[in-house]
Amino acid sequence: MSANNKLPDKLSTDKLVGWNIGIAMSAIAIGGSMGFFQKMEHAGINLYNTLNAIGIASYYQGLTLHAVLNALVWTTFFIVGFFTFAIPRSLNRELKYPKLNWAAFYIMAIGLVMAAIPILMNVASVLYTFYPPMKANPFFYIGLVFVVVGSWIAGYGFYFTYGDWRKENPGVRTPFIALASLITMVMWQIATLGVATELLWLVIPWSLGLVEGTDPQLARTFFWFFGHPLVYFWLLPAYVSWYGMLPKQAGGKLFSDSLARLVFWLFLALSVPVGLHHQYVDPGIPAGWKVLHAVLTYSLFLPSMLTAFTVVASLEVAGRARGGKGLLGWVRKLPWGDPSFAAQNLAMILFAFGGIGGLTNASYNLNLAVHNTIWVPGHFHLTLGSAVTLTFFGISFWLVPKLSGKQLFSRKVALAQVWTWFIGMLIFSNGLHILGLNFGVPRRTMLGSAPYQQASWNPLFIEALVGGIILTISGALFFTVVLGTVFSKKTLETPIEMPVAEPIDPTPAPAWLDSWRPWIVLTVALIIIAYGPVLMALISNLNMTSPPITGAGFGG
Amino acid sequence: MHVERSEKMFFIASAALLVVFALAVGISGFVYGIQVPQPVGLVDPKTVATPGADGYHFGDPVEERIRELAPGRYEVYILAQMWKFSPGSIGYGEDPITVPVGSTVTFYLTSKDVQHGFKLQGTNISMMVLPGQVSKLTATFDEPGEYDFVCHEYCGAAHQTMYGRLIVEP
């Protein structure tokens, strides 16, 4: 056992963590600010002429930046950085091959630059879904491949480290934070096979002119094979913190270690074979398969509800340990003055609304009403934009001081940041949900300039704008805290340790919850059942007839 | 594995709730005759707009793409391209699609270029419109009025101008 030789307070790979998180935060700073201009445009105030001065040529170029930087760069870099910090500490050992993880970082960073240049040159304004046959500059696609492959390599670095730990600790249960992080990376590895296949087979050779046509329906299907588990790749690191760290931060314990592990295994098995619920209204896919994916998507409700129970129960244990009484009196006793805690708890509350909306999206016939309407961004700003992003903000409030060795710039500003995000997002997403559900307003559209716009939409556009302004202010407060911390002169008085929640019941989880083989087999089996026949049918009727379209109004 | 009784009860209640939701979705879908697009056929976007291509009518003159099969039964072949639907693109000077109240209309759509979407406001009609595929759904119009159909998939710089109109006459 390595418990005796405790890791040093600082690891050599912490610098790598800092670089990952720095890039992530730079991305959301740029990507997030684009959101403000979108909501202004919807409310009738078009500022894109002004933005031309800084090189943003159009609403859709700005939207591509917003989506790619927030949904792909902020998340992927933050997650890889967070795991690079957490896995060695959870396993109590340094990464086996730090150079491999540095190489992974460089590959991701090169990919980011390769993809960003065409976006900034307005030759890749294809949004983050990049549906062919609208063609972007090939470097955009190649850059994305680099980012994905880099993240795979980061995962391999973690697996090697875990392999050594396992050899030295036979029969010992993997510490929860490490196990949950590793499951997330394996899920990502499997999910990204879809988008990698799409890019390498159907998109890149076609964008380079090596083949004449591509098959848009098959490309969409590979994209959504990846696109839904992508949301769990964002969410599960937040769960790592909610289960494995937050109870400790609140002064309590993890309510059930075994169920926490079970939840992660279930997400591994169920994240991928559900992607067709994004394609209910696609023409080329038989209804029976859509129904099967609807049922499998519904099954994801169960690990989500287990999470709601276990995390809230863990916090109740904490609240009562702090002297809370009565049915709900314990809630007030929680450490609301700690911005890291407040951020994550408010993230969970917003996630409850996001989860309900998600169930609506997955519901076969309700989906017809909301598909591709602005309800959908309303939904994922509660999940990705709140549950995930606000949790990452909360993690940053201890991780940035830890990495920089400086005290948090201002607890009060951080708390103001957290609450303004919560309130801004409630207002913003409420407006978007109603616009989508009641009026069928399309998403990803320059709505202020749409000839079919109705006067009845305007109050809701203004509501969304008010939310957007509050969120913009909140974002500025976040960077004030982060930069204020990094450039502070006040060094830490007491060292910060990664919070690790102990389980209430110290009995080790059953062996089947620490065993990869059965869960990988189940995962692969479900994918083959849910996707095998659909993909076989599409591939055997391959329709590579769509030539690249470059006249979409930007210089593809 | 030890599971607290309260958590077990919560899990069972969640599962029961899920079954209720699934039944509600299934039964209402059946009762209201909810349909989603199903595979119709493959086409070549390069030639689909030529007359008679692949047995569809996307290449017919615009006014002939609205086909009355029998009294009150129509087929409409709508060709989507950047950034118009034809027929029905009132923004490009085309007439709206007009049918009498009570009509049953089957919509066929395909795209000549990039991916588009077709959402007929105020109805359950929502489909992706992809090059290479034909999308098909049927609706009956019992309420007279103007129904806008909008493109709900990003399709380039003027995506926001892509819409058309269906008029159901009393």
Interface residues (C-beta under 8 A of the other chain):
Chain A: S58 Y60 L127 Y131 P133 M134 D215 P216 Q217 R220 F255 S256 S258 L259 Q279 Y280 V281 D282 P283 G284 I285 P286 A287 K290 A294 V295 Y298 S299 F301 L302 M305 L306 F309 T310 A313 L359 S363 Y364 N365 L366 L368 A369 H371 N372 T373 F439 G440 P442 R443 R444 T445 M446 L447 S449 A450 P451 Y452 D505 T507 A509 P510 L513 N541 N543 T545 S546 P547 I549 G551 A552 G553 F554
Chain B: M1 H2 V3 E4 S6 E7 F10 F11 S14 A15 L18 F21 A22 V25 G26 S28 G29 Y32 I34 Q35 V36 P37 Q38 P39 V40 L42 V43 D44 P45 K46 M82 G91 D113 V114 Q115 G117 K119 Q121 G122 N124 S126 M127 M128 V129 L130 P131 G132 Q133 V134 S135 K136 D148 V150 C151 H152 E153 Y154 C155 G156 A157 A158 H159 Q160 T161 Y163
